[in-house]
């Protein structure tokens, strides 16, 4: 039995009463692992069909997560022996093709519940490593704008990789404090997601070392962080917009009481009733701040590890009342440079069948970006990526980026080759090796840049010379 901090045990006994023993017993169970399909690239049905050669849902390798349409539990056969054709999910070529994200099942609830619509402007304010941002991007379907931010620059780099891996091109990735974001985006976003930094009590079973962090930091540290984020986020939500807040902890101070604080910031905010899936619990009014019993708190949702197939989680959503006097100005004010695309760049883009608006191309230090539509002026922010990195202009040539390869579909580039998943050249390519094409594969393939795919899903670039393909797969992404 895992040893829990005494103070934490006493808090949980008080909160759960006779249900505490069931909670304690959940530590004897294995934590659940999940996989969320990337709807930007493949439907859940097609994904299951692709993996059906050796693993099917009937064999319990994948079983659906109730609260999301594209999430699956990874069955014990996968966890213990590896899967998707005998390979661990994190090492499978489909993972490198950005076809899915490995995510704890309870954590899938937050982005799934936020009703993102095509064309929305969406903010994920504490976004690293990108599990929720990638799902928000999939819901946008390449439209609108996704701003993904994390104050930690090192963590934001992982966020950048995951968004590029997923083929996201309509994002702005920043690494700034919330108050800096608020200066640039007042009353701007249709939807905001806050997966707040928290004491992590709901993850003790999955990550036992978090108990030490809990003893060192307690709850109060995170309450202060959460409220500073909420204070800024509410100013960025436009009238009629929705904001979802989540934590992976049980502490009332970080959950129900944080929602009370949020509601106190703006009289136009009200809680939205969320679905109540099997095993989910309502928010508890008795756990609100003393003397402020708000019956609306029952619209919040709690996920307990002894009641659902997942770790501990809390989620709540508020809506800002619409304002008839509000003018939603979507006029772009992004400051484009005056550098023109090189002839080689223009020629390369002509080979791409995706429809790009030439007015949205920008060049910064010889790197070419495709800027999201209606992006405001973002000067002054620490930006890791603005839109889609198309590639880099070199002397007498253009080098396409890894991000562009992941953004495209196979049929959108004239010169592409698709290898079967079990072809050993796929793994050799992902490890950075040169690969050879067979004679019968060269029909229709010309020398120069070629888009390498696995089962028709892009992996990256190679440079073909009469059937010998020099590896152009991004070094930092290579399979170890």
Secondary structure, DSSP 8 states (H G I E B T S, - for coil): -----HHHHHHHHHHHGGGHHHHHHGGGS----EEEE-TTT--HHHHHHHTTTT--GGGTSEEE-TT-TTEEEE-HHHHHH-BTTTB-TTTSHHHHTT-EEE--GGGHHHHHHS---TT-EEEETT-TT-HHHHHHHHHHTT-SEEEEE-S-HHHHHHHHHHHHHTT--SEEEE---HHHHHHH-TT-EEEEEEE-----GGGTTT-TTHHHHHHHHTTHHHHHHHHHHHHHHHHHEEEEEEEEEEES---TTTTHHHHHHHHHH-TTEEEE-----TT-EE--GGGS-TT---GGGGGSEEE-TTTSSS--EEEEEEEE---TT-----------------HHHHHHHHTB-S---GGGEEEETTEEEE--TT----TTS-EEEESEEEEEEETTEEEE-HHHHHHS-GGGBSSEEEE-TT-HHHHHHHTT--EE--GGG-TT--SEEEEEEETTEEEEEEEEETTEEEE-S-GGG---
